[in-house]
Amino acid sequence: MLFLAHRIPYPPNKGDKIRSFHLLRHLAGHFRIHLGAFVDDPHDWRYQDAVAAYCASLCLLPLQPARARLRSLRGLLSGQPLTVPYYRDRRMRAWVRSTWSAGPMRTLVFSSAMAQYLPTQRTARTATLPQVIDFVDVDSDKWRQYAQRRRFPMSAVYRRESRTLLQFERAVAAQASASVLVSRQEAELFCRLTRISPERVHAIDNGVDTAYFSPEADLPNPYPAETRALVFTGAMDYWANVDAVVFFAGQVFPRIRAAMPKARFYIVGARPLPEVCALGERPGITVTGAVADIRPYLAHAMGAVAPLRIARGVQNKVLEALAMGCPVVVTPQALDGLRPDAGSDWLVAEADEEIAQLSLRLLHGTERTTRGAQGRDYVLRHYGWSEHLDQLLPLLHAMPGATGGAH
């Protein structure tokens, strides 16, 4: 199987890499994987051997974000979404061509931008081999949301990206044998926007490693003694996360501190942008940057917050907190991709004051044990990786008329 990913699927420490790693690990038990991916963080080269252990062959190529951003501007001239030339690389194209010529195989593309590398000439034999695209989220709609929260000229650039990327998503899905998204809600939105038949679009949820994210783990307390902490976890160079913590620190946390002066807010995640680092100068707020393990911060917090105002798909930060027995205050946007559950009593609010009041309930500590157990139970019932990823296997097996068996 040819597996193309826009970013090396390891370590599983941010949303897309969590999903791509579990896909790789699960599918390696069923297929010989030929993996092509980019490395946009120099620190990730240390994981090359860990990834290679799952692969029959591996092509990792460096991607320098600054150069890629300049390259993406070509999309303005060609009418393409900027995302496509961002990931364009003749070396990747040559490797895919060489790998494909050695013997046609089924294909899984992780992220629509990597579909540009799919072989364009298909014979009668290769036409029967599946080409599955895991879009994960409806990225074109995410750019639409970005445009709504940015000023001109970036708002115009983001609106253009939303429009052109939707056209690209529609074209890619029309050629694929199946399209996959991370939740039922994303799949329904994708069908509505692209007008692709629902029979060719599939929702395959994320999961959680509940053995790793477990409240039973004996983890050191990273907070000073008697700290009553709220925590936000996530990659802090991702604009939706940046927007969330800036909003919470500016509009919500002052209300919390007025009612509980000893309250603390911890922002835990790698690569914090300058506007995030600046939040650490405010009273009661700590920005940790990258940490070796986020679990202690969840295990010993009074609660987590996910005040996302821009969101698509499933929020892994919410699932991981729940798996750790850490209750979470969420906005409707952060909750949108999760499976409905009649027995769940979500702490959900959108207005500043309501988010503050729900956060204060967690900081008082009286609900943590009960809500923590309920959240853990929810994840155990709905978010097992194997259960979900097994749904991908029929999509990757040969279509009618193809030679049977795995490659």
N, C-alpha and C positions, 0 to 999 in steps of 0.2 A: 504494500500500500504506500502510495505517495502521500505524505503529510506535509502541508505547507502552512507555516505560521509566521505571523508578522514579527514575533518576538520569541526568543528562546524560552521554552516552556519550563523554566526553572530559574531560581527557586520559586515555589508557589506562595509568593508573599504579596501579590496584588491581584485584583479581580481577574483580568484576562489570563494571567499566568497560573492562577489556581485552577481555572477550568482547563486550559490547554495541557497542563501537567497531568491532571487526572485522566484526560482523554488519552494522552500518550501512554500512560502506565496501564490503563485498562485495555487499550487496543493492542498493546504489545503482547498481550496474552493470547491474541487471536490472529495477528498478522505479522509479517516481516515488514517493519516500518523503515521507509526511506524518508528522512526528515530534512526539510530545508527551512531555515529560519534566520532571522537577523538578531544581532546582539547590539542593543543601543545603550547599554550600561557596561563600561569596561570591567566593572567588578564581576560581571556575570560570566566572564570567560573561565573563571575558576570552576564553573559547574559543567564544563564541556564533557568531562568523563562521566559524570552522573547522568547526563542526557544520553550520551552514546551507549550506555548500558542497555537502553531500551530499543536501540536502533540497529538495523542491518547496515545502513549507511547514513552518513550525517554530513550536511553542508551548513555550517554556520558562517555568516558573513558579517563583518562590522558595519554598523550604520551610525554615522555621526549626525546627531540631530540638527546641528547648525547647517551642515551641508545639505541635509535632506530637506530642510525648510526652504533653502534657496532653490533646490531642484523642484520642489513642489510648485513654485511660482510658474513653471512651464504650463501648469494646468490652466492658468489664466488665458494663455494664448491658444491652447488646444481645445478649450471648452470642457476639459475633464475636471472632475473633483480634485482638489489639491492633494487629497490623501493618496491618490494612485501614483503620481510621479514621486511622491515622498518615499515610497517603497520600491521604486524602479531601480533595477540593478542588472546589468548585462551578465555578470557572473552567475547570478541566481538563475537567469534565463538559460544560460548555457548548461548549468548543472541539471536543471529540470529536463532539458532536451536530451542530455546524455543519459540520464536515469530512465527516462521514458523509452528511449530507443533501445535500451537493453532488454526491454520486455514490458509491454503495456500493462498497466495495473490500475486498480481502483484508486480513487483520489479523495482525500479529505482536505478541504481548504478551511483554515481557521482565520477568520476576518476577511471581509470582502476584497480588500486591497490586494490580497495574494492571488486572487482569481486571475489577475493579468498574466500569470505564469502558466496557466493551463494550456496544454497543447490545443492549437486551433484546428488542426487537420485530424479528423477522426475517420478511421476506416470502418468497414462493416463490423469488424471484430471489436474494435475499441469502442464503438458506439454503444455496445452492450455493457460496458464496464461503468459502474456508478461513479459519478462525480458529485460529492456531497459538500455543500457549503455551510459551515457553521458561522452564521452572521453574529451570533451571540445576542447582540442588542440591535435595535433599529437605529444605527448610527446617524442616519440622515435626520431623524427626528431629534436626536440629541443636539445636533448643530442648530436646528430650529430653536430649541430651548436656549442655547447659548446666545443666539442672536437677540432674543427677547431681553436679555440681561446685560447686553453690551451697548456701548454708545457707538455712533458713527465715527470712523469708517469700518470698525471691526464688525459691527452689526450687519453691514452690507456684505462683507466678506463671508460671514457665517451663514447668512441667508443664501448666498450663492452656493456655498458648500452643501447646504442642506438640499437645495434643488438639484444640483448636478450629481451629488452622491445618491440621491433617490433614483435618478435615471440609471446610474451605474448598477445599483442594487437590483433594479428591475431587470436589466439586461443579463446580469450574472445569474439571477434566479431562474430566468427563462431558459437558460442553457443547462442548468444543473439538473441532475436527476432527482435531487431532494434538497430542500433548504431547512436548516435547523436554527431555532432560536431558544433562548434560555428560559422562557416561561410562556404559559398560555396567553398571557396578556400581550407579550411581545409578538408572538406568532399571529394573533388576531390583528394587531396593528399593522404588521408587515403585509399581511394579505390585503388589508384595506387600502394601504398606500400603494403597493406594487401591482395589485389586481392579479396576483398569482393565485392559482387554484388552491384552496385549503388542503386538498388531497396531496399536494406536493410540499406542504409546509408543516414542520413538526416541532413541537415544544419538547425539549429535553432539559429538565431542570438541572441546576447545580446540586452539589451535595456538600456535606461537611464531614471531615475526618473526626468523628465523635470520640475515637479513642485518644486522639491527640488533644483536641479541644474538649477537655473533661474537667468538671469541677472537682473530681477526685484527685487530680494531680497535686502533688506537694510542691508548691511554687513559692519562692520568696516574695515578701511584700516589698514592692518598689517604692512605696509611698512613705513619707515620714510618719512616725507614730501618731495615731488618732486622727489621721487625715480623712476627711469626708470628701471623696473624690468622685467626679464625673469624668468619663474618658471618651474620647473620640479616636478611633483607629482608622488608618488608611494612608495610601500614598499621598503625600502632601505636595506633590507637583501636579496633581490632577485637579483641573479647574473646578469641577463639581464639588470636590472635597474642600478646596480652598474657599469657595463661596460659602459652604456650609459652616466652617469654623469661624470665618469672619463675621457672618450673620449671627451666630450663636454668641460669640465673644462681645459683639457690639450691641446687640438688641436684647438678648436673653440673659446672659450671665450677670450683667449689672443688677437685674431684678432679683436674681437668686442671691447675690451677695448682700443686697439690701436686707433680705429676710434672714440670711444665714451667713454672717461675715466670715466664718471659717471654711466656707465651701471652697473647693479647689476644682479647676478644670484643666485636665491634662490632654494635650494634643500629641498623639503617638503615631509617628509614621515617618518614613524616609523622605529625603529630598524636600524639606519644607522650603517653599518659595519665600522671598523677602517679606511679603505681606503677612505670611504666617509667622515667621520668626519675630516680627514686630509685636505680635500678640503676646509673646512671652514677657514683654516689658510691662504688661498690665498687671495690676494686683490680682493675685489668686490664680493666674494662668501660667502653665508650664508647657513649653514646646520641647519635646525630647529629641526630635530627629529620629534617625534609625535606631532601633533596639534589636537585640539578638532574639528576643522572644516577646511577643505581645501578650501572651497568656497571663503572666503575672499582673499586668495592668488591668485585665478584665476580671481576674479572680479576686482581686482585692479592692476594686472600685465599688462604690455603692450602686452605681449604675452606669450604663453607656448611653450616649446620645447619638442620634443619626439625623440631624436637622437639615437634611438635603432638600434643596429647592429645585435642583436639576438632577434627574435620575432616569435611567433606563435599565430594565432588566432586574436581576436579583442582586440585592446588596449583601455581599459576603460578610461585610463587617457586622451586619445585623445577625446573620446566622451564626457566626463564630461567637459573638457575645452570648446569644441564647444557649448555644451548646455548652458554654462555660458556666451556665447558671447565672449569668449577669443580665438582669432585666434592662430593657432598652426603651428610651423615649424616641419615638419616630415621627417624622412628618408623613403625610399621605403619600408623597412621592417615594419615600424610602420603603414604604410598605407595599407599594403597588404591585411589585413582581412576585410577592410571596404567595404561597398557596393558601386559599381560604380555609379556615378551621373554625367550626362552630364553637369549640371549647376554648378558644383563645380570647383573652381580654387584653387587647393591645393598648399601650400607652401612646396614643396618637393625637397629635395636635398640630396646628399650622400657625396660629397666632402667637406672637411673642409671649404674652402673658400666660397663655395656656401651656406653652412649652415649659415656661419657668415653673408653673405650679406643679406640673407632672414631675419635673426634675427634683423639686423640693420634696415631693413625696418619697422619691427614692433616697434622697440624702438623709431623710429622717430614719431610714433603715428598717422600718417595721414591716415592709413588704418584700424585702429582698429574698428571703428564703422561699416564700410561697411562689412569688413570681419567677424566681430563678428556676425552681423545679418545673413550673408550667412551661417555661421557655425551652428547657432541656428536653422535656417530653415531646414538645411540638417538633423539634428538630429530629429527634429519634424516629418519629412516626412518618415524617415527610421528606427527609433529605439524606437518604443513603446514596452514596456515589454509585455503587454497583447496580442497584435497582434502576437508577436513571440511565446510566451509560449503556446498559444492556439493550436499551431501546434503539441505540444507534446501529447495532450489529446488523439487523435485517436491511437497513438502508445501504450498508456497505457491501453486502453480498451481491453476487452477480445478478444482473437483470435477466429477464427471460431471453433465452437464446445464447447466453454467455456460458463459458466453461465454468463448471462448478468448482467449489473449493476455494480456500483462502490462498492469497499470494503473499 
